[in-house]
Amino acid sequence: MTMLNSILPTLNIFAQNAMPEVALWGGGLFMLIAGLLALAAVVIWVWALVDAIRNPALDDTMRIVWVLVIVFTQIVGALIYLVIGRSRSPRMTHR
């Protein structure tokens, strides 16, 4: 019991000194990853919106529908457009 009482304060001091750095590093890494994912979502959203507006294969009605879907459903609508809406339009080939 005496040996355990002498080890516990040492472990407690070690835990108090080590934990803030570990917690800060993990939080910083999480914030970096979250920021990169948010940036990627914004880029995908803008790309889908611009593509829906400029897509010559869409008639005016479908263009308005896709723009509204992308604007109101954010990244989900952008991903749906890029997978479904964009794949249905014929590709223009440059020679």
Sequence and secondary structure as in RCSB ss.txt:
>XXXX:A:sequence
MTMLNSILPTLNIFAQNAMPEVALWGGGLFMLIAGLLALAAVVIWVWALVDAIRNPALDDTMRIVWVLVIVFTQI
VGALIYLVIGRSRSPRMTHR
>XXXX:A:secstr
 HHHHHHHHHHHHHHHHHHHHHHHHHHHHHHHHHHHHHHHHHHHHHHHHHHHHH TTS HHHHHHHHHHHHHHHH
HHHHHIIIIIHHHS      
